[in-house]
Amino acid sequence: MSRVGAGAPGTPRRTRRKRVLDVLRIGFLVLVLVAVGVALWSNWEEVRGDLGRIGPVTLLAATALAMLSPFVTVLGWRVLLADLGSRLHIAPASGVFFVGQLGKYLPGSVWSVVVQTDMAHRLGVPRRRTAVVGLLTIALSALTGMIFGLPALPVLLTRGDAVVPWWSLVLIIGVLGVLLWPPVLNRGIRTMLRLLRRDPLEHDLTHAAVGLSSLWFASSWLVGGLSVWVMARNLAPDDADASRLLLVAVSGYLLAAGIGMFSIVVPAGVGVRDGVMILLLATSMSVSAATAVVVVARFLTVLADVVWAAVGWLWAKTHDLLPSPAGPGAAPQGDR
């Protein structure tokens, strides 16, 4: 009784604080969307013309690449989960991962992990393990995106008019690489669980799992960048530098996506990733053409998430993985 009484006064304060943060996040998201909408509206005539220049074959290729990108991501998620002791077949893994992925479009950044944790628990996966893997997936995806996107950083910082010292990029890659080093990751996981007063994991992540999952996450970003590149190639001027276009489209996409994931206040990096991409692409084409590419790229990203989530939902629905009003008793007992 005394523990309940002692904790009760803090609960309303935490609830109020959470509500304030949610309001601020939603307000910031609305401001971003309004700013993007105003910019798009003011240049709509030019953008509409450029949208029409994206041919059906190019659009089909971009769509196929955009659809492939999330599937590659779930392969990295599976590697981490298996390394910690829960090996899932690709079908249930996809059901859990893709349904949960829609949570990234909500303010708060961790809703996808919450949904995945609940669904995986119905497959016998400890909640703590799924939560750790979900957070690791977000962190490793952002870090790999930033590392492979760094070649485009000089273009973003100087608009191509100056040269950023090569050693500064090496230094940044070194710092980000340290964060990917398994001993550092494992120490961070142990510290996080200790602060949350949760039991530690059964064993640490292995070097092989971290390396392979990071490779899958980087491959997912590269496929997404190629989706942008096939469209940008159609809208760029004939005299545009092909190598620079490839750099700002593919490496630039990874950089923009990594920055977007680090901006946790904005759901799914909406507005942040798109703004960075426009700045980068505009160095090789008109602003209206860059905006057209980014608008279609964002649409394809959302489309891929929704389609894969629908596929995952159908599988999860037929296998009773979705939350139900039956209560906690419907789920297998295990780690909480």
Beta strands, then each sheet from edge to edge (+ up, - down):
end
